């Protein structure tokens, strides 16, 4: 009986079976080399080769007893000292604020609940990304617009107990808003009674004519002055359109290989809000929406997505500073931060403060507090890690220090 020879298609299918055990680059290299001799190979031959490659790959991953944590800490920490202390950088046509450098790195590793400058990048689908007009229309739909954004002034008449709202017609036209939308929003929130709506033309200091819409809102009799001030603020924050938290949306242009396409850059972040409104926001590619808010990614897309975001964000900061750090060091840090299913910080309120060893916790920060609490609970330290053995002056369990040599005497 003849053994079936492999075809190129069979080879690709066989290699795909091992995609979880080997990196893409190794699979690609195997395919390249084996395709040259595929007509001489049997299925069993290919399996033997792949199994040998997996064995060699696993052995090459890391030396037993290697101090991976220390090496990663040094590999990220040393280049980190070369970082500039520029906190902010202005990017884009309308100057979106971006936190970069050391402050951003600290923000990520401290697992800050929300970034100081939340940003989103929203990619458009194949039909929409080449159409600037559609991209701009989407930007207007997404941007969170409140009454404050279209108001030229708002004043309170405490004697007559009315709030006078002046809307800028030019701003309303720019945001694609109508007077009915504003009146409906005010009525929906039940803030007083709209007494009158007057349209008039004013002349600006530059001699230009400007249309103003004046809305008079009467408040209930006997209302306190402090409550009137609060109601004024409430009126300004009433939502007219858009998605909450997305303050500004800029259409960015990219020219690549002779093609020009567009994407949206957003100041603010609301991943769930965008995903909930995909029916209204036709043209957005839901698989390519990015945010720099790690906790939001964890809540909406899960912990694995948050781990990937930590890696991408840290690598992006390092590359922007011109620093070359191997991604595997950053991957180890991201794994540690997300291994419990929640995003934890590196510091004493996270990984360092939750170590099993009492001495390791005490060696990091607030030494007395950790020792007192451990003694009150009657904790024991097995001295299994590196830090605790350094503290007590013993050989550390790394490299040759991991090996225990025992001699078996004859006759025993």
C-alpha positions, 0 to 999 in steps of 0.5 A, a space after each residue: 500500500 502506497 503512503 499518500 504524499 502531501 500536497 501544498 494545500 494539505 501542508 497548509 492545513 496541517 500547519 494551521 493545526 499547530 498555530 496555537 503552539 507556534 508563533 506565526 513567524 515560525 509557521 510561515 518559515 516552516 511553510 516556506 521551507 517545507 513547500 520546497 520539498 512537499 512532493 517528497 514528504 509523507 504526512 508522518 514526515 511533516 508531523 515529525 518535523 513539526 513536533 521537533 520544531 515545537 520541542 526546539 521552540 519550547 527549549 529555546 523559550 527560556 533557560 530554567 531558573 532565568 530571572 525573567 522579572 528582573 530582566 524585564 524590569 531592567 529592560 523597561 526601567 533603564 530606557 524609561 530613564 531616557 524619556 523626556 518629561 513632556 506631559 502633553 503633546 498637541 496633535 491634529 488639525 484642531 490640536 487634540 491633547 495627548 499624554 505621552 512619555 513618562 507620565 503616560 507610562 506611569 498612568 498605564 502601569 498604575 492602572 489609573 481608572 481613567 487616562 488624563 487625556 482619553 482618546 479614541 480612534 475610529 476606523 471606517 469601513 471600506 465603503 465610507 473611508 474614502 468619502 470625506 463628506 460621509 466621514 464628516 457626517 459621522 463625526 457630527 453624529 458622534 460628537 456630544 453636543 449640549 446646550 452650552 455648545 450652542 449658547 452665546 449667553 445664559 443669564 438669570 433674572 432673580 427678580 422675575 425668576 426667569 432664565 434667559 437663554 441666547 442661542 447662536 444660530 451659526 453654531 446651531 447650523 454648524 452642529 446640524 441642530 434645529 430650534 425644535 431640537 433645543 425646545 424638545 430637549 428643554 421640555 423633556 427635562 421639565 425645567 420651568 415653562 418656556 414663555 417666549 422664543 424670539 429671533 433677532 439680529 445683532 451686530 458684532 464688534 467686527 460689524 458683521 450681522 449675527 442671528 440670535 435666538 432668545 428663549 425665556 424660561 419661567 421658573 416656579 414662584 418662590 424658588 430659591 436663588 441657589 436652586 436657580 443657579 443649579 438649574 442654569 447649570 443643568 440647562 447648559 449640560 442638557 444633551 442635544 445629540 451625540 454620544 456622552 463623553 465624546 467632546 470633540 471629533 476630528 476627521 483625519 486624512 491618511 495618504 498611503 500608496 497613492 490612496 487617500 482615506 479618512 478616520 475619526 480621532 475623538 477627544 474623550 472615550 465611550 466604547 460602549 456608547 459607540 457599540 450600542 449605537 452602531 445602527 445609527 452610525 452606519 459606516 463605522 468598522 466595529 472591529 477597529 475602534 480603539 481607545 486608550 482607556 484600559 479599564 473601559 476595554 476590560 469592562 466592554 471587551 474582556 481581560 484579554 483585550 485589556 492585556 493586548 491594549 496594555 502591551 500596545 499602549 506601552 510599546 507605543 509610548 516607548 516607540 514614540 520616544 525612540 526606545 527599543 524594548 523587546 515586546 516580550 518584556 512588556 508582555 510579561 508585565 501585561 500578563 502580571 497586571 491581568 492574570 487575576 481577571 482584573 486590571 491591577 496596578 504594579 504598585 502596593 495597591 496591586 501586584 507588589 502589595 498582594 504578594 504571598 511573601 510577608 518580607 517581599 511586601 515589606 521590602 517594597 513600601 510601608 514596611 512597618 505596616 506590612 510586618 505588624 499586619 502579618 504578625 497580627 494574623 500570624 503569617 509565615 513566610 516560606 522564603 520561596 521567592 527572590 526578594 525574601 531570600 535577599 532580605 534574610 541573606 540566603 542564596 536566591 532561588 535563581 539559576 544554579 540557586 534553584 538546584 538542591 544537591 543531596 548525597 545518598 550515602 551507601 547503606 542508608 
